[in-house]
Amino acid sequence: MYAFNYHKPGSVSEAASLLSGSEDAKLLAGGHTYIPTLKQRLAQPSDVVDLSAIAELKGIREENGGITVGAMTTHAEVAHSDVVKRVIPALADLAEGIGDPQVRNRGTIGGSIANNDPAADYPG
C-alpha cells in the first residue's frame, strides 16, 4: 500500500469538506473492492475518507409508499429489514443472496452501487 491520510468523519458535511479539500480523496464504504485495490497498489489516493461513522448514511426508512435506504446500510440490514420485506420483498431476497455472511455483514448498498461492477451484487 502507498501512504495516504486516513479520515473517519462523523457527518456528511465533514466528509464533503474533506473531499473538497483533498488532492485525490477516495471514499471507503465496506471496503471489499477498494482495500484489495490499495493493497495491490492499483490506487494511490492522497486521502481515504471512511464513511462508516456517519449515522445519517445508515438505516432504512419508509417514506411516501416507498423506502429510503442509506448508502452505508449493509446488505444484511437490507435482507433482514421488516420494512424492505413488506414494501419491496424482492430487494430483501436479493440482498440475502449476496456473497457470503461476511460480505453481507460488511458490504454496503452504497458501496456496491458506487463500485458499479456489472457482475456483482445489485443489478443496475
C-alpha positions in Angstrom: 0.0 0.0 0.0 1.0 3.6 -0.6 0.9 6.1 2.2 -2.3 8.1 2.5 -4.1 10.2 5.0 -7.0 8.3 6.7 -10.1 10.2 7.8 -13.2 9.0 9.6 -15.7 11.9 9.6 -18.8 11.9 11.7 -21.1 13.8 9.3 -21.8 14.2 5.6 -20.7 17.8 5.8 -17.4 16.9 7.3 -16.9 14.2 4.6 -17.7 16.7 1.9 -15.3 19.2 3.4 -12.5 16.5 3.4 -13.3 15.6 -0.2 -13.2 19.1 -1.5 -10.1 20.0 0.4 -8.1 17.0 -0.8 -5.9 16.5 -3.9 -7.3 13.0 -4.6 -9.5 11.7 -1.9 -11.4 8.4 -2.2 -14.4 7.2 -0.3 -14.4 4.0 1.7 -17.7 2.2 2.4 -17.4 -1.6 3.2 -14.0 -1.8 1.5 -14.4 -5.2 -0.3 -13.2 -3.8 -3.6 -11.2 -0.8 -2.5 -9.0 -2.3 0.2 -7.6 -5.0 -2.2 -7.1 -2.3 -4.8 -5.0 -0.4 -2.3 -3.1 -3.5 -1.2 -2.2 -4.3 -4.8 -1.1 -0.7 -5.3 -3.6 -0.1 -8.1 -4.8 3.0 -6.3 -2.8 5.8 -4.9 -5.1 8.3 -3.2 -3.9 11.2 -1.2 -6.7 10.7 1.3 -9.1 7.9 2.2 -12.4 9.1 3.7 -14.1 6.3 5.7 -17.9 6.8 5.8 -18.6 4.1 8.4 -19.1 6.6 11.3 -21.7 8.7 9.6 -25.0 7.8 11.2 -27.1 9.8 8.7 -25.9 7.5 5.9 -27.2 4.4 7.6 -30.7 2.9 8.0 -33.9 2.1 6.2 -37.0 4.4 6.4 -40.4 4.1 4.9 -41.4 7.3 3.1 -44.4 8.1 0.8 -45.2 4.5 0.0 -41.6 3.6 -0.8 -38.4 3.2 1.2 -35.1 5.1 1.6 -32.0 3.0 2.1 -29.0 4.9 3.4 -25.8 4.3 1.4 -23.9 2.8 4.4 -26.7 0.3 5.1 -25.3 -3.2 4.9 -26.7 -6.0 2.7 -27.6 -7.9 5.8 -29.6 -5.0 7.1 -31.5 -4.8 3.8 -32.1 -8.5 3.8 -33.5 -8.6 7.4 -35.4 -5.4 7.4 -39.1 -5.9 8.0 -39.8 -2.7 6.1 -38.0 -3.9 3.0 -39.6 -7.3 3.3 -43.0 -5.7 3.3 -42.6 -2.9 0.7 -40.0 -4.5 -1.7 -39.7 -8.2 -0.9 -37.6 -8.9 -4.0 -34.9 -6.5 -2.7 -34.8 -8.3 0.6 -34.5 -11.6 -1.2 -31.8 -10.2 -3.5 -29.8 -8.9 -0.6 -30.0 -12.2 1.2 -28.3 -13.9 -1.7 -25.3 -11.5 -2.0 -21.9 -13.1 -1.3 -21.4 -14.9 2.0 -22.3 -13.8 5.5 -19.1 -11.8 5.8 -19.8 -9.8 2.7 -23.4 -9.3 3.7 -22.4 -8.0 7.2 -19.7 -5.7 6.0 -20.6 -4.7 2.4 -22.9 -1.7 1.9 -25.6 -1.0 -0.7 -23.9 2.4 -1.4 -20.5 0.8 -1.9 -22.0 -1.8 -4.2 -23.8 0.8 -6.4 -20.7 3.1 -6.4 -18.5 0.2 -7.5 -20.8 -0.4 -10.4 -19.5 -3.8 -11.2 -22.0 -5.4 -13.6 -21.1 -8.9 -12.3 -21.5 -8.1 -8.6 -24.3 -7.6 -6.1 -27.3 -5.5 -7.2 -28.3 -5.4 -10.8 -28.2 -2.0 -12.5 
